[in-house]
Structures are given as structure tokens and as C-alpha cells.
Amino acid sequence: MRKRTMTELNRLTVEEYKAAEKFPVSIVLDNIRSQNNIGSVFRTADAFRLQEVHLCGITATPPHREIHKTALGATESVDWFYHPATMDAVKSLILQGYTILAVEQVKGSILLPDYHPISGNKLAIIFGNEVNGIDEEILGYATTCIEIPQFGTKHSINVAVTVGIVIWDLFLKMHNFNFK
């Protein structure tokens, strides 16, 4: 066994990435405090060739040293938009035909393994603040709330890790991908 070379990884250039077909998923970050989390979300968005990232409220925007540390250039490939209020992003995405999902622990949420997206739908997934979660008013615009099952004492997963788990799960469910 050996590590694959950069050439063997077949990485896209930023220009090739921009021109490539995107997975019909947009991420909405609702008042995320940590710039390291924001950078990590950009890396995940790049890895799965997501449509875009919406940075809302107090969520920092590139260029920023702390975002760059974890994004490692993904802010250059992934389209992103800033909205002073999360509601602005959500309303815009609804008008663009997105189904709005919220990742939050609420009564009536659907566990992630039990959620099955409708084929052909564009999804906008809202991830909330590290302490307070998603604003209650924003939750009212979500078609569905999904929740990652947890079995420990904290009942909390880092937001960047949560994004990775949710996107991977949805990718497997929505995309017929050949792993070879």
C-alpha cells in the first residue's frame, strides 16, 4: 500500500471546479462563531462539490486568516454569499426552488438515517450557532428538521463535524456515485 500522488488524485483546478456540475445542495450557516468551523465547512463543500455556502449574521467571511487555516483555499473554489440576516438567505433560497432543511434537535425532527430526500429536489441545509443552534424564527421556514442520533452525555456535535456527517449521508442517498 502507498499514498497516491497528486497526479493520481485527479484534482480539479479552481477553474475546472467552477465549471463542473454541482451537487444540488447549499449550506446556510446561521451565526457561526468559529472561523475554524467556517473554514472546515468550506473544505466539505469543496470536497462534495456543493452548490454554494451562505454565511449569515455574525458568521465571518473570507478573506480571514482563521478561515483560511482550515479552508486551505476552498474559499476560492466554492461560491459563497454573505447575508446580514439568515432570514434573507432562507427567503432567497425558497424563491430559487430549494427545499429548506434544518439540522436541529426539535420535537418532531427526523433522525438522519430515516430522512430520504426527494430525487431532483435542491436542498438548502441550515446549520446553527455553536451554542444557541438555529434561531426559532428560521426553524419555521424549514420543511423538515433532521437530527443526528447521539448516545453520549453531551448531545452535541461540533458544527463542522455535523456538516460533514449530514453531507456525506445525503450524498450517498442522492447521488449514484461510482467510487472507483
Backbone as a chain_set.jsonl record, in Angstrom:
{"seq": "MRKRTMTELNRLTVEEYKAAEKFPVSIVLDNIRSQNNIGSVFRTADAFRLQEVHLCGITATPPHREIHKTALGATESVDWFYHPATMDAVKSLILQGYTILAVEQVKGSILLPDYHPISGNKLAIIFGNEVNGIDEEILGYATTCIEIPQFGTKHSINVAVTVGIVIWDLFLKMHNFNFK", "coords": {"N": [[0.845, -1.166, 0.0], [0.48, 2.271, -0.777], [0.633, 5.82, -0.562], [-1.385, 7.784, -2.75], [-0.277, 9.754, -5.499], [-0.301, 13.314, -6.163], [-1.015, 13.696, -8.836], [-2.323, 11.285, -9.382], [-4.604, 11.625, -7.859], [-6.267, 13.183, -9.338], [-7.135, 15.895, -9.091], [-9.222, 18.73, -9.442], [-8.642, 21.861, -11.078], [-9.144, 25.216, -9.835], [-10.575, 26.6, -11.771], [-11.64, 24.472, -13.323], [-13.215, 23.307, -11.37], [-15.089, 25.356, -10.877], [-16.463, 25.305, -13.298], [-17.577, 22.787, -13.316], [-20.325, 20.443, -12.894], [-22.509, 20.799, -10.151], [-23.331, 19.339, -6.954], [-26.666, 19.368, -5.935], [-26.938, 21.001, -3.474], [-27.033, 23.435, -0.984], [-25.371, 25.155, 1.628], [-26.311, 26.735, 4.622], [-25.106, 28.859, 6.974], [-25.922, 29.738, 10.109], [-25.181, 32.261, 11.986], [-22.531, 31.424, 12.903], [-19.855, 31.129, 15.116], [-17.115, 30.345, 15.211], [-14.277, 30.757, 13.276], [-12.635, 28.726, 12.416], [-14.399, 26.583, 12.211], [-15.981, 27.564, 10.119], [-14.134, 27.619, 7.993], [-13.644, 24.857, 7.805], [-16.148, 23.975, 6.959], [-16.198, 25.073, 4.399], [-14.209, 23.46, 3.237], [-15.491, 20.946, 3.263], [-17.672, 21.552, 1.604], [-16.305, 21.999, -0.781], [-15.122, 19.458, -1.18], [-17.345, 17.834, -1.758], [-18.393, 19.077, -3.886], [-20.423, 21.075, -3.631], [-23.245, 23.268, -4.205], [-23.167, 25.951, -3.104], [-22.246, 28.191, -0.377], [-23.826, 29.877, 2.239], [-23.25, 32.553, 4.249], [-24.197, 33.842, 7.269], [-25.398, 36.534, 9.35], [-23.477, 36.873, 12.259], [-21.516, 35.263, 11.261], [-18.288, 34.942, 10.084], [-16.581, 36.182, 7.143], [-14.654, 35.241, 4.228], [-11.87, 37.182, 2.94], [-10.062, 35.732, 5.59], [-7.745, 35.123, 8.09], [-8.043, 33.002, 10.005], [-10.152, 31.505, 8.902], [-8.981, 30.756, 6.503], [-6.969, 29.065, 7.43], [-8.168, 26.567, 7.931], [-9.758, 26.18, 5.683], [-8.044, 26.024, 3.534], [-7.829, 27.111, 0.884], [-10.301, 26.509, -0.213], [-12.175, 28.515, -0.163], [-11.797, 29.853, -2.442], [-12.687, 28.209, -4.487], [-15.331, 27.404, -3.918], [-18.503, 28.812, -4.319], [-19.771, 31.564, -2.499], [-21.914, 33.48, -0.342], [-22.779, 36.409, 1.477], [-25.087, 37.27, 4.012], [-26.676, 39.666, 5.966], [-28.755, 38.902, 7.643], [-30.028, 35.727, 8.501], [-32.557, 35.054, 7.665], [-32.841, 36.43, 5.246], [-31.247, 34.923, 3.493], [-32.587, 32.436, 3.595], [-35.183, 33.048, 2.599], [-34.497, 33.88, 0.001], [-33.426, 31.492, -1.037], [-35.684, 29.84, -0.954], [-37.25, 31.114, -2.889], [-35.731, 30.44, -5.07], [-36.353, 27.84, -5.415], [-35.459, 25.914, -3.598], [-35.64, 23.227, -1.23], [-35.979, 23.584, 2.161], [-34.01, 22.515, 4.774], [-33.432, 21.941, 8.208], [-30.901, 21.404, 10.561], [-31.316, 20.322, 13.565], [-32.125, 19.805, 17.028], [-35.204, 19.154, 17.691], [-38.667, 18.859, 18.71], [-40.362, 16.438, 16.897], [-38.455, 16.163, 14.95], [-36.694, 14.442, 12.312], [-34.767, 11.561, 12.392], [-31.522, 11.442, 11.036], [-30.726, 8.994, 9.614], [-33.253, 8.135, 8.859], [-34.244, 9.996, 7.134], [-35.11, 10.709, 3.847], [-34.304, 12.235, 0.998], [-36.187, 13.805, -1.652], [-35.823, 12.79, -4.901], [-34.198, 14.827, -7.267], [-34.835, 17.235, -6.055], [-33.609, 20.409, -4.983], [-31.585, 21.128, -2.233], [-31.372, 23.168, 0.647], [-29.495, 23.476, 3.439], [-29.65, 24.257, 6.774], [-27.427, 25.144, 9.307], [-26.8, 25.698, 12.702], [-25.782, 28.157, 15.199], [-23.033, 27.571, 17.41], [-23.635, 27.507, 20.152], [-26.339, 28.336, 20.603], [-27.813, 27.168, 18.565], [-30.094, 26.945, 15.771], [-31.944, 29.832, 15.0], [-35.212, 30.285, 16.317], [-37.248, 31.516, 14.743], [-36.295, 31.107, 12.164], [-36.414, 28.336, 12.001], [-39.096, 27.926, 11.485], [-39.346, 28.142, 8.748], [-38.329, 25.885, 7.693], [-38.796, 22.925, 5.869], [-38.344, 20.433, 6.838], [-36.915, 19.156, 9.836], [-33.887, 17.727, 10.629], [-32.041, 15.353, 12.533], [-29.084, 14.214, 14.048], [-28.608, 11.043, 15.359], [-27.605, 10.576, 18.725], [-25.667, 9.281, 21.433], [-24.262, 9.781, 23.728], [-23.289, 11.816, 26.577], [-23.306, 14.536, 26.042], [-24.927, 15.327, 23.858], [-24.418, 16.842, 21.614], [-22.715, 17.864, 18.748], [-19.805, 19.068, 17.182], [-20.203, 21.784, 14.925], [-18.932, 21.836, 12.382], [-18.197, 19.175, 12.085], [-20.726, 18.055, 12.142], [-21.773, 19.094, 9.737], [-20.173, 17.656, 7.916], [-21.0, 14.982, 8.443], [-23.775, 15.067, 7.796], [-23.76, 15.939, 5.096], [-22.307, 13.862, 3.846], [-24.034, 11.688, 4.32], [-26.343, 12.532, 2.888], [-25.247, 12.765, 0.355], [-24.698, 10.081, -0.275], [-27.318, 9.129, -0.354], [-28.511, 10.65, -2.387], [-26.988, 10.648, -4.678], [-25.844, 8.806, -7.316], [-23.04, 7.444, -7.184], [-19.95, 6.355, -8.483], [-17.484, 4.79, -6.852], [-14.998, 4.061, -7.784]], "CA": [[0.0, 0.0, 0.0], [1.212, 3.526, -0.794], [-0.199, 7.0, -0.79], [-1.494, 8.193, -4.151], [0.369, 11.028, -5.815], [-1.229, 14.399, -6.511], [-1.495, 13.43, -10.188], [-3.27, 10.176, -9.307], [-5.829, 12.078, -7.21], [-7.088, 13.851, -10.366], [-7.766, 17.089, -8.522], [-9.622, 19.774, -10.38], [-8.167, 23.221, -10.83], [-10.257, 26.079, -9.417], [-11.366, 26.884, -12.972], [-12.387, 23.259, -13.648], [-14.222, 23.164, -10.321], [-16.14, 26.358, -11.109], [-17.233, 24.906, -14.477], [-18.129, 21.442, -13.132], [-21.672, 20.303, -12.355], [-22.503, 20.799, -8.686], [-24.312, 18.581, -6.18], [-27.678, 20.411, -5.696], [-27.069, 21.269, -2.044], [-26.433, 24.669, -0.484], [-25.246, 25.204, 3.08], [-26.595, 28.022, 5.251], [-24.522, 28.924, 8.314], [-26.687, 30.708, 10.895], [-24.453, 32.871, 13.109], [-21.445, 30.558, 13.37], [-18.837, 31.951, 15.785], [-15.735, 29.912, 14.997], [-13.769, 30.837, 11.907], [-12.114, 27.404, 12.054], [-15.56, 25.821, 11.742], [-16.368, 28.099, 8.811], [-13.159, 27.101, 7.033], [-13.883, 23.426, 7.639], [-17.356, 23.828, 6.143], [-15.778, 25.316, 3.018], [-13.496, 22.252, 2.774], [-16.501, 19.925, 2.984], [-18.413, 21.999, 0.42], [-15.436, 21.754, -1.934], [-14.934, 18.014, -1.354], [-18.54, 17.229, -2.341], [-18.765, 19.958, -4.99], [-21.737, 21.625, -3.326], [-23.654, 24.439, -4.972], [-22.711, 27.215, -2.527], [-22.33, 28.37, 1.071], [-24.39, 31.166, 2.641], [-22.723, 32.972, 5.551], [-25.247, 34.732, 7.757], [-25.285, 37.168, 10.664], [-22.117, 37.079, 12.786], [-20.579, 34.351, 10.59], [-17.216, 35.683, 9.407], [-16.447, 35.93, 5.705], [-13.289, 35.336, 3.681], [-10.653, 36.52, 3.415], [-9.766, 35.83, 7.012], [-6.635, 34.212, 8.405], [-8.523, 31.806, 10.706], [-10.925, 30.711, 7.938], [-8.015, 30.211, 5.54], [-6.208, 27.992, 8.075], [-8.846, 25.28, 7.773], [-10.339, 26.066, 4.339], [-6.94, 25.666, 2.628], [-8.087, 27.516, -0.493], [-11.653, 26.171, -0.657], [-12.963, 29.742, -0.326], [-11.598, 30.295, -3.828], [-13.416, 27.332, -5.409], [-16.755, 27.322, -3.564], [-19.246, 30.072, -4.333], [-20.337, 31.908, -1.193], [-22.649, 34.733, -0.259], [-22.995, 36.887, 2.836], [-26.393, 37.869, 4.302], [-26.698, 40.185, 7.336], [-29.744, 38.13, 8.405], [-30.251, 34.385, 7.957], [-33.863, 35.063, 7.005], [-32.644, 36.871, 3.866], [-30.744, 33.766, 2.745], [-33.63, 31.415, 3.517], [-36.23, 33.505, 1.675], [-33.924, 33.852, -1.345], [-33.306, 30.097, -1.458], [-37.046, 29.354, -1.217], [-37.644, 31.667, -4.194], [-34.954, 29.723, -6.082], [-36.858, 26.478, -5.515], [-34.802, 24.988, -2.677], [-36.299, 22.674, -0.064], [-35.196, 24.034, 3.31], [-33.829, 21.563, 5.87], [-32.693, 22.456, 9.355], [-30.296, 20.364, 11.389], [-31.577, 20.828, 14.913], [-32.817, 18.905, 17.942], [-36.525, 19.715, 17.968], [-39.76, 17.884, 18.722], [-40.816, 16.152, 15.54], [-37.361, 16.03, 13.978], [-36.495, 13.124, 11.712], [-33.374, 11.133, 12.527], [-30.829, 11.473, 9.748], [-30.835, 7.75, 8.847], [-34.632, 7.949, 8.4], [-34.597, 11.049, 6.179], [-34.813, 10.357, 2.457], [-34.652, 13.376, 0.148], [-36.904, 13.533, -2.897], [-34.912, 12.879, -6.046], [-34.353, 16.007, -8.114], [-35.005, 18.457, -5.265], [-32.445, 21.141, -4.5], [-31.678, 21.256, -0.785], [-30.606, 24.157, 1.405], [-29.429, 22.915, 4.779], [-29.265, 25.277, 7.754], [-26.682, 24.706, 10.483], [-26.899, 26.813, 13.63], [-24.767, 28.649, 16.117], [-22.43, 26.538, 18.248], [-24.239, 27.485, 21.49], [-27.795, 28.522, 20.584], [-28.461, 26.465, 17.467], [-30.781, 27.735, 14.747], [-32.946, 30.753, 15.514], [-36.584, 29.733, 16.273], [-37.989, 32.063, 13.602], [-35.769, 30.448, 10.963], [-36.927, 26.962, 12.001], [-40.438, 27.944, 10.909], [-39.261, 28.087, 7.288], [-37.795, 24.581, 7.29], [-39.743, 21.88, 5.511], [-38.035, 19.291, 7.701], [-35.753, 19.235, 10.724], [-33.229, 16.437, 10.77], [-31.227, 15.27, 13.743], [-28.145, 13.098, 14.089], [-28.752, 10.298, 16.621], [-26.443, 10.66, 19.614], [-25.843, 8.343, 22.532], [-23.397, 10.154, 24.842], [-23.822, 12.729, 27.59], [-23.317, 15.936, 25.589], [-25.977, 15.568, 22.87], [-23.943, 17.969, 20.822], [-21.571, 17.564, 17.879], [-19.249, 20.267, 16.561], [-20.962, 22.136, 13.722], [-18.204, 21.427, 11.172], [-18.326, 17.717, 12.018], [-22.126, 17.821, 11.785], [-21.896, 19.341, 8.3], [-19.577, 16.518, 7.23], [-21.858, 13.799, 8.599], [-25.028, 15.262, 7.057], [-23.489, 15.993, 3.656], [-21.938, 12.518, 3.409], [-25.25, 10.885, 4.315], [-27.192, 12.966, 1.77], [-24.534, 12.429, -0.872], [-24.942, 8.664, -0.532], [-28.729, 8.926, -0.659], [-28.977, 11.414, -3.55], [-26.068, 10.639, -5.81], [-25.371, 7.494, -7.727], [-21.61, 7.722, -7.394], [-19.071, 5.215, -8.644], [-16.33, 5.079, -6.008], [-13.753, 3.586, -8.381]], "C": [[0.897, 1.238, 0.0], [0.225, 4.665, -1.006], [-0.236, 7.298, -2.284], [-0.824, 9.549, -4.33], [-0.699, 12.072, -6.141], [-1.812, 14.165, -7.907], [-2.546, 12.325, -10.175], [-4.597, 10.586, -8.665], [-6.778, 12.799, -8.175], [-7.826, 15.076, -9.824], [-8.076, 18.107, -9.604], [-8.884, 21.062, -10.059], [-9.377, 24.031, -10.365], [-11.162, 26.362, -10.617], [-12.211, 25.678, -13.375], [-13.51, 23.035, -12.642], [-15.396, 24.102, -10.576], [-17.046, 25.936, -12.267], [-17.953, 23.571, -14.301], [-19.565, 21.488, -12.595], [-21.59, 20.165, -10.836], [-23.589, 19.877, -8.134], [-25.354, 19.598, -5.714], [-27.98, 20.666, -4.217], [-26.346, 22.575, -1.723], [-26.421, 24.606, 1.043], [-25.535, 26.625, 3.539], [-26.036, 27.962, 6.667], [-25.164, 30.083, 9.07], [-25.876, 31.134, 12.119], [-23.402, 31.954, 13.733], [-20.317, 31.435, 13.91], [-17.42, 31.618, 15.347], [-15.327, 29.977, 13.533], [-13.146, 29.52, 11.463], [-13.249, 26.504, 11.567], [-15.98, 26.271, 10.353], [-15.421, 27.569, 7.733], [-13.351, 25.622, 6.761], [-15.12, 23.155, 6.791], [-17.023, 24.081, 4.671], [-15.059, 24.1, 2.443], [-14.479, 21.144, 2.423], [-17.288, 20.287, 1.735], [-17.596, 21.758, -0.846], [-15.33, 20.256, -2.217], [-16.122, 17.355, -2.045], [-19.127, 18.073, -3.463], [-20.187, 20.482, -4.817], [-21.986, 22.905, -4.113], [-23.033, 25.732, -4.429], [-22.824, 27.168, -1.019], [-22.855, 29.775, 1.328], [-23.939, 31.445, 4.07], [-23.637, 34.064, 6.083], [-24.949, 35.291, 9.142], [-23.842, 37.377, 11.074], [-21.075, 36.159, 12.139], [-19.563, 35.172, 9.809], [-17.143, 35.288, 7.934], [-14.971, 35.956, 5.3], [-13.076, 36.732, 3.095], [-10.451, 36.77, 4.909], [-8.744, 34.753, 7.349], [-7.117, 32.92, 9.04], [-9.366, 30.913, 9.794], [-9.962, 30.013, 6.99], [-7.25, 29.013, 6.114], [-6.853, 26.625, 7.868], [-9.453, 25.1, 6.386], [-9.29, 25.646, 3.309], [-7.245, 25.948, 1.156], [-9.498, 27.23, -0.986], [-12.541, 27.403, -0.796], [-12.817, 30.307, -1.734], [-12.428, 29.472, -4.807], [-14.92, 27.349, -5.16], [-17.388, 28.706, -3.616], [-19.836, 30.318, -2.948], [-20.962, 33.285, -1.251], [-22.785, 35.118, 1.206], [-24.367, 37.548, 2.925], [-26.36, 38.394, 5.737], [-27.673, 39.419, 8.238], [-29.965, 36.792, 7.72], [-31.563, 34.325, 7.191], [-33.737, 35.491, 5.542], [-32.184, 35.707, 2.99], [-31.847, 32.747, 2.532], [-34.709, 31.816, 2.516], [-35.741, 33.485, 0.227], [-33.849, 32.421, -1.877], [-34.682, 29.483, -1.744], [-37.504, 29.838, -2.589], [-36.911, 30.976, -5.348], [-35.344, 28.242, -6.181], [-36.179, 25.451, -4.621], [-35.782, 24.488, -1.623], [-35.408, 23.007, 1.124], [-35.201, 22.953, 4.391], [-33.09, 22.28, 6.991], [-32.123, 21.26, 10.104], [-30.366, 20.883, 12.816], [-32.317, 19.777, 15.725], [-34.129, 19.559, 18.355], [-37.538, 18.581, 18.076], [-40.208, 17.693, 17.283], [-39.702, 16.064, 14.511], [-37.304, 14.593, 13.472], [-35.031, 12.765, 11.899], [-32.752, 11.011, 11.143], [-30.929, 10.148, 8.983], [-32.232, 7.518, 8.256], [-35.069, 8.99, 7.379], [-34.175, 10.616, 4.779], [-35.268, 11.501, 1.556], [-35.37, 12.925, -1.125], [-35.941, 13.774, -4.054], [-35.23, 14.107, -6.892], [-34.554, 17.306, -7.353], [-33.653, 19.083, -4.936], [-32.641, 21.356, -3.008], [-30.826, 22.405, -0.279], [-30.666, 23.691, 2.848], [-28.879, 23.962, 5.733], [-28.587, 24.607, 8.939], [-26.559, 25.908, 11.409], [-25.677, 27.084, 14.478], [-24.321, 27.558, 17.087], [-23.052, 26.439, 19.641], [-25.765, 27.464, 21.414], [-28.528, 27.787, 19.475], [-29.077, 27.418, 16.459], [-31.858, 28.588, 15.413], [-34.35, 30.177, 15.305], [-37.373, 30.231, 15.059], [-37.566, 31.384, 12.304], [-36.304, 29.023, 10.871], [-38.316, 26.875, 11.366], [-40.449, 27.853, 9.39], [-38.742, 26.74, 6.782], [-38.935, 23.625, 6.973], [-39.601, 20.708, 6.472], [-36.869, 19.662, 8.61], [-35.18, 17.83, 10.841], [-32.265, 16.503, 11.944], [-30.322, 14.049, 13.644], [-28.348, 12.357, 15.406], [-27.458, 10.38, 17.429], [-26.715, 9.844, 20.871], [-24.988, 8.664, 23.756], [-24.091, 11.092, 25.819], [-24.005, 14.154, 27.071], [-24.472, 16.27, 24.656], [-25.668, 16.794, 22.025], [-22.724, 17.514, 20.023], [-21.109, 18.883, 17.276], [-19.926, 20.527, 15.22], [-20.238, 21.71, 12.445], [-18.27, 19.913, 10.99], [-19.748, 17.352, 11.595], [-22.339, 18.024, 10.293], [-21.34, 18.144, 7.525], [-20.449, 15.274, 7.279], [-23.103, 13.921, 7.724], [-24.776, 15.238, 5.549], [-23.119, 14.611, 3.129], [-23.181, 11.623, 3.311], [-26.13, 11.252, 3.113], [-26.548, 12.642, 0.426], [-24.804, 10.972, -1.241], [-26.385, 8.413, -0.952], [-29.149, 9.559, -1.977], [-28.173, 11.172, -4.822], [-25.635, 9.218, -6.119], [-23.91, 7.628, -8.132], [-20.81, 6.437, -7.486], [-17.779, 5.526, -7.899], [-15.004, 4.634, -6.609], [-13.084, 4.667, -9.195]], "O": [[1.928, 1.272, 0.672], [-0.862, 4.485, -1.554], [0.748, 7.093, -2.995], [-0.812, 10.378, -3.42], [-1.862, 11.734, -6.366], [-2.997, 14.417, -8.126], [-3.551, 12.418, -10.881], [-5.618, 9.944, -8.913], [-7.952, 12.999, -7.864], [-9.016, 15.254, -10.085], [-7.304, 18.313, -10.541], [-8.542, 21.321, -8.906], [-10.513, 23.573, -10.489], [-12.386, 26.361, -10.483], [-13.377, 25.839, -13.733], [-14.614, 22.629, -13.006], [-16.555, 23.694, -10.5], [-18.253, 26.175, -12.231], [-18.859, 23.26, -15.075], [-19.963, 22.445, -11.93], [-20.703, 19.491, -10.311], [-24.625, 19.665, -8.764], [-24.972, 20.618, -5.139], [-29.123, 20.56, -3.773], [-25.206, 22.791, -2.133], [-27.341, 24.074, 1.664], [-25.072, 27.594, 2.936], [-26.44, 27.117, 7.465], [-24.978, 31.25, 8.724], [-25.881, 30.46, 13.149], [-23.393, 31.739, 14.945], [-19.875, 32.37, 13.241], [-16.61, 32.52, 15.134], [-15.937, 29.347, 12.669], [-13.125, 29.218, 10.27], [-13.073, 25.745, 10.614], [-16.3, 25.442, 9.502], [-15.87, 27.122, 6.678], [-13.235, 25.177, 5.619], [-15.138, 22.216, 5.995], [-17.52, 23.374, 3.794], [-15.275, 23.747, 1.284], [-14.322, 20.475, 1.402], [-17.547, 19.426, 0.894], [-18.145, 21.355, -1.871], [-15.438, 19.834, -3.368], [-15.943, 16.425, -2.83], [-20.233, 17.808, -3.933], [-21.032, 20.361, -5.704], [-21.058, 23.537, -4.617], [-22.448, 26.511, -5.181], [-23.409, 26.247, -0.449], [-22.397, 30.743, 0.721], [-24.215, 30.667, 4.983], [-23.832, 35.09, 5.432], [-24.342, 34.632, 9.986], [-23.064, 37.983, 10.337], [-19.886, 36.265, 12.437], [-19.93, 35.998, 8.973], [-17.584, 34.209, 7.538], [-14.149, 36.607, 5.945], [-14.058, 37.404, 2.781], [-10.648, 37.879, 5.407], [-8.879, 33.604, 6.93], [-6.655, 31.843, 8.663], [-9.3, 29.689, 9.902], [-10.108, 28.824, 6.708], [-6.922, 28.071, 5.394], [-6.154, 25.634, 7.654], [-9.644, 23.964, 5.951], [-9.617, 24.985, 2.323], [-6.956, 25.125, 0.287], [-9.862, 27.668, -2.077], [-13.564, 27.345, -1.479], [-13.617, 31.138, -2.164], [-12.831, 29.983, -5.852], [-15.701, 27.31, -6.112], [-16.871, 29.657, -3.028], [-20.339, 29.397, -2.304], [-20.605, 34.13, -2.072], [-22.893, 34.252, 2.075], [-24.764, 38.294, 2.03], [-26.042, 37.631, 6.65], [-27.451, 39.3, 9.443], [-30.078, 36.729, 6.496], [-31.667, 33.626, 6.183], [-34.452, 34.97, 4.686], [-32.676, 35.53, 1.876], [-32.029, 32.247, 1.422], [-35.105, 31.008, 1.675], [-36.492, 33.112, -0.675], [-34.173, 32.171, -3.038], [-34.824, 28.693, -2.677], [-38.078, 29.072, -3.363], [-37.415, 30.933, -6.47], [-34.738, 27.486, -6.938], [-36.304, 24.249, -4.853], [-36.653, 25.233, -1.175], [-34.207, 22.737, 1.094], [-36.258, 22.531, 4.861], [-32.228, 23.123, 6.742], [-32.785, 20.234, 10.257], [-29.596, 21.753, 13.224], [-33.049, 18.956, 15.173], [-34.163, 20.405, 19.249], [-37.295, 17.475, 17.593], [-40.408, 18.659, 16.545], [-39.973, 15.907, 13.321], [-37.794, 13.664, 14.114], [-34.149, 13.57, 11.6], [-33.386, 10.534, 10.202], [-31.199, 10.179, 7.782], [-32.379, 6.793, 7.272], [-36.156, 8.878, 6.813], [-33.034, 10.211, 4.555], [-36.465, 11.716, 1.37], [-35.178, 11.806, -1.602], [-35.329, 14.837, -4.16], [-36.392, 14.386, -7.19], [-34.454, 18.382, -7.943], [-32.682, 18.383, -4.648], [-33.729, 21.723, -2.565], [-29.694, 22.593, -0.724], [-31.747, 23.529, 3.415], [-27.785, 24.49, 5.532], [-29.095, 23.638, 9.501], [-26.249, 27.012, 10.96], [-24.693, 26.345, 14.467], [-25.122, 26.732, 17.527], [-22.995, 25.373, 20.254], [-26.409, 26.661, 22.089], [-29.759, 27.786, 19.452], [-28.634, 28.557, 16.312], [-32.59, 28.115, 16.282], [-34.646, 29.641, 14.237], [-38.084, 29.456, 14.419], [-38.403, 31.119, 11.441], [-36.615, 28.551, 9.778], [-38.664, 25.854, 10.774], [-41.478, 27.516, 8.806], [-38.723, 26.491, 5.577], [-39.913, 23.531, 7.716], [-40.582, 20.077, 6.866], [-35.957, 20.385, 8.209], [-35.9, 16.87, 11.118], [-31.749, 17.564, 12.294], [-30.751, 12.98, 13.208], [-28.27, 12.971, 16.47], [-26.361, 10.268, 16.882], [-27.858, 9.732, 21.316], [-24.986, 7.901, 24.722], [-25.319, 11.153, 25.88], [-24.803, 14.905, 27.632], [-24.954, 17.403, 24.667], [-26.519, 17.645, 21.766], [-21.822, 16.866, 20.553], [-21.931, 19.719, 16.9], [-20.192, 19.592, 14.465], [-20.892, 21.258, 11.504], [-18.385, 19.426, 9.865], [-19.946, 16.446, 10.786], [-23.011, 17.219, 9.648], [-21.971, 17.673, 6.579], [-20.618, 14.589, 6.27], [-23.448, 12.991, 6.997], [-25.508, 14.58, 4.81], [-23.582, 14.227, 2.054], [-23.352, 10.893, 2.335], [-26.606, 10.367, 2.402], [-27.239, 12.286, -0.529], [-25.106, 10.669, -2.395], [-26.643, 7.573, -1.815], [-30.061, 9.053, -2.631], [-28.642, 11.467, -5.921], [-25.113, 8.518, -5.251], [-23.596, 7.895, -9.292], [-20.972, 5.535, -6.664], [-17.053, 6.443, -8.284], [-13.965, 4.823, -5.977], [-12.021, 4.438, -9.771]]}, "num_chains": 1, "name": "protein.A"}
